[in-house]
Amino acid sequence: MNRRSVAADSAGARHRTAAIERWAAGAIALLLGGIWSIAAFTGLSASAQTTLVPRLSAVPSSGPPNASTAVSGYDLAPLTDYQIQVCGNAGFGGSSICDLTATATAATSETGHFVVFLVVGRPPVPCPCVVKATPLKGTGGLNQGIVSTPITIQGVPIRPPVPPPANGNPSGLVVDRAELVGSRTWAEFFGDSAHRTLILRLRDAGPNLIPSTPFVLHAGPAGNPTQIVGAPFVPPLRPGQVVSYRVPVTFPPLAHGNYVVVGQLGNTGQIVTFRATASLMPWGLVIVLAVILLVALGLIIRRIVRRYQRRKDDAAGVVAAGNGEAPAGSAEEPAGETSETSLATMSMSDEQG
């Protein structure tokens, strides 16, 4: 009875251990399947948006003063002359923040493209610095806005940019809407760069024509938006006229928390500002870390259960050996054989007699 009960207990324990292992494996597989489904659904639901936005590039974008850089303009006003300068204070302000001793001019093609070499001088104010392209009036009747791109000048002091004071607005310019829209992609879900689109709607709410308005955009964390974003041109606006823009914005990898896009329109003393916020979080990485922790916990539990079962089996073997059943049986068998041998010897003696 003892051996049978021990064997039954051992088999039951092994069955329970196998059931626990199957349950843990099923739970992990279900969790991984859910994560994969969420990532696939997020990737499929992402809206891909391709919008042509005027932009500028400088190659190389870093170097010492008096070095040359190739400045390229893309998707600008076609057949238009531009003035290219290096400016400090992140581009906030007029010509007083720019290096006027090294200025280049370039004309765009029919597709709005130009390439020109510019000598990078020292602006009269500290960096962050930008290469700014300003369209010249009187070319094809166009007077579009300003486009810029960041540039690093070695050895030039850097200070936080100082925006112009917001004392009013340029003759009634109103921001009706400023919003960041866009869905997460599967790549962003796992820590890649986040792509959003700034939906901007401007309106001339005054009685007068608003001339072309300088426009500067910055993006980044809510407390320090220093990334320069290519801003669209703002043409002259008639009273009551409304213009809308869709500006792609890219945030850095692993961005988490609240990120903003801050815009400023107008000249010194007449500034309109707006702010759009997006909440970012790489939930895929968070879930992966949680799964890793669950798997590790499952392995630890499995090891504990196996160690407990092994100790229980060892204890059952010790108890079975201590009952003395097997030694008693083996000792009785020789005694029985001796009795049979004695009876055989006695019968042989009787026959001889």
N, C-alpha and C positions, 0 to 999 in steps of 0.2 A: 504493500500500500504506500509506503514512504517513497519508494522509487517511482511509482506511477504518479504520485502527487507532485513530486519534484519535477518529473518530466513534463507534466501538464502545465505546471507553473512556468517552466522555461519556455515551452512552446507558446503559451499565452503572452509572455513578455516579448518574445520575438515578434509575434503577430502585432502587438501594440506598437512596437518600435517601427516595424515596416509601415503601419498605418500612419504614424506620425510623419515619417519621411515622405510618404506619398502625398500627404496633405500639404506639407511645406513646399514640395516641388510644384504641386498644382497651384498654390497661392502665388509663388514666384512667377510661374509661367503666365498666370492670369494678369498679374501686375505688369509684366513686361509687354504683354499683348495690348493692354490698355494704353501704356505709354506710346507704343508704336502707332496705335490707331489715332491718338490725339495728335502726334507729330505729323502723320500723313494728312489728317483732316486740316490741320493748320496750314500745311504747305499747299494743299489744293485750294484752300479758300483765300490765299494771299492774292491781292490784286496787284498785278504788275502794271506800273504806270511809266510810260516813256514820254516825257515832256521836254521839249527843246527850251532850254533856258540860256540866255546869254552868259558866257563865262570867260574867264581869263586864266592863263597858266604862264608860269615863269620857270624856265629850265636853264641852269640849276636854280633851285629856290632858296639856296643858302650859299653865302660866300663873303669874302672880305669887301670893304669899300673899294670903289673904282673898278670892280670886276664887271664883266659883261654877262648879261643873261638874255636868253631868247624868249621874248614875250609873244604869246599867241592868243588871238581872240577867236571865239567860236560863237556862231549863231547870233551875231550882232546885227545892227542895222546895215543892210547892204549898201555898197557904194557911198560910204560915209567916212570922213576923215576923223581920226581919233588922236588925242594928245595923251601920251603915256608918261607917267611920272612915278617916282618913289616918294611915298608919304608916310609920316609917322602917326602916332596916336590912333592906330588901328583904322585909319581912314576917316575918323570923325573930324569934320571941319572942312574949311575951304582950302584955297591955294597956300595959305600961310603955314600949313603943316607939311608942305611938299618941298622936295629939292628942285628948285627952279633952274639950277645950273646944268642939270643933265635931263633934258626933255627930248623925247622922240615923238615923231608923228608917223601915222600909218593910215592907209586907206583900205577899207574892207572890199572884198570881192562881191560878186553878185550873190554868193551864198553866206555873206556876213563873216568872212574869215580874213585874218591878217597875221603876218609874222614880222617882227621887227626886233633888232638888237638894241638893248638899252644898257647904258653904263649906270651901275647902281652906286649912287652917291650917299652922302649922309644927310638925312632930312633934318630940318631945324628943330624938331621936337623928338623926344624919346620914342622908341618902338614900344609895342608891336608895330611892325611896318607892313605896308602893302604896296603892290604895284597897281596903280589906278589908271584906268583908261577913260577919258572924258571926250565925248563927241564934240566936234567943233560946229558951231552954228553956221548956217548958210550953205551946207552941203546937201543938195537934194531936198532942201526944205525941211530937213529932219533935225530935231533937237531932243534926242533920247537921253536917258539917264546915264549913270556912271556904273562901271563894273570894275571889280578889283579882285586881287588874289594875294594871299600872304607871302611874305618873303622874309628871310632871316639875314640880317647884316651883322657879321661878326665884329665885336668890339664896340657896338653902339649900345648905349644904356637902354634898359627896358624898364618901363613903369606901367602900372595899370592905366588903360585908356580912360580918358576923361571925355564923356559925351558932352555936347553943347547943352546949355541950359534950355529946359523946356518951358519957354515963356508963352507959347501960343501955338498956333498952327498956321500953315501956309495958306492963308486966304480961304479958310473954310474946308480944308481937306479932312475927311472923316473916314475912319476905319470901321466899316460895317461888320466885317467878319475877319477873324484871324484864328485859324484852327488847324491842328495837326491831325491828319487822318491816315489810315493805312492799317493793314492787318499784319500780324506776325507771320514770318516765314518759318519753315522747319529749321533753317540754318540759324536764324535769330533765336529760335526756341532753345538752341543749344549753345548760345554765346556769340554768334556771328554779329556783324554790324547790323544795326536796326535802321530800316528805311521807312521814312514817313514822307508825307506830302503836305506842305503848308498851303492851305486854302485861304487866300487873301482877297478881300473885296474892298475897294476904295471908292469914295464918292465925293464929288464936289458939291458940298452943301451950301456954298456961298453964292453971292450974286455975280461974281467976277470969274474970268478965265484964270485958271491956275496954271502957271508955266510948268515946264518939265521939272520934276522934283527929284533931288538926290535921294538915293535909297540905300541903306546899309543894313545887312542882316548878320546876326551872330547867333551861334547855337552852342549848346553845351549843358553841363549840370546847372541846376537852378541857381546855385550860388555863384557860379563863375562861367558864364557863357562867352568864351573867348574864340571859339572856332568861327572863322569867317565863311559865310555862305554866299554863293553867287546870287546877287539880287537882280530881279528883272528891271527893265526900263519902265519908268513911269512917264508917259507922254503928257503933253498939255491936256488939261481937262476943262471942258465947258461946264457951265452951271447945270447941276443936276446929272451930269454924266457919271456913269458907274463903270469901273474896269475891274476885272477879276483875274487872278493869277493862281497858278498851281506850281509851286516851287518844290522840287525834290530836296529832301534833307537827309543826310546820312549821319548817324551817331556811331561812336566808336564801339568795337567789340566789348562784350561783357558789361555793357552799360546797364546799370540798375539804379532804380530810384526815379526821381522826377527830373526830366530834361526839358529844356525850354528853347524856343527860338524867339529872339528879341529883335525887333525891327525899329528903325528910326527913319523918318521921312522929313525932308525939309532942310533949310539952311539955318545957320546960327541965329538964334532968337525966334525962330519959327519952326518948332520941332513937333512932330506927331510920333508917339511911341506906341508900341503894342507888344504883347507877349502871348505866346501859345505854348501850352504845356503838354507833355506826353509822359506817361508812366511806363517805365521799361523794367523788365525782369526776365532773365534767362531761365524760365521755369524748367526747361528740359534738363539743365545741369542740376538744378535742385532735386528733381525727381530721380535722376541717375544716382546722385549721392545718397538719396534715401533708399533706393534699391540696393546699393552696395552695403549700406548699413543693415538692411533687412537680411541680405544674403549672409553677411558675416554673423549676424545674430542667429540665423538658422543653423549655420555650421557649428556654432558654439553649443546651441541646444542639442544638436544631433550628437556631438561629441560627449556631452554630459549624459545623454540618455544611454549611449553605448557603454560608457564607463560604468554607469549604474547597473546596466544589465549584466556586464561582465562580472562585476563584484557580486551580484545576486547569484549568478550561476556558480561562481567559485564557492560562495557560502553554502549553496545547496549541495555541492559535492562534498564539502567538509561534513555537513550534517549527515549525509547518507553514509559516509565512511565511519562516522562515529557511532551509528546504530549497531554496527557489528554483524549485520545480517549475512553479508557475503562470507566472512571468516567462519561464522557458525556453521553454515551449510557445508563449506569445504572441509570442516573438521569432522562432521558426522559421517561423511561418505567413507573415510578410511575405517571408522569404527564398524560400520555395516559390513565392509569387506572382511574384516578380521573375524566377525562372528560367523560369516559364511565359511570361511577357511577352517575354523574350529569344528563346525558341524561335519564338514567333509572329512576331516582327519578322524573324527570319532566313528563315522560310518565305516571307514576303511579298517579300523581296528576291530570292529565287531565282525566283519567278514573274515578276517584272519583268524579270529578266535573260533 
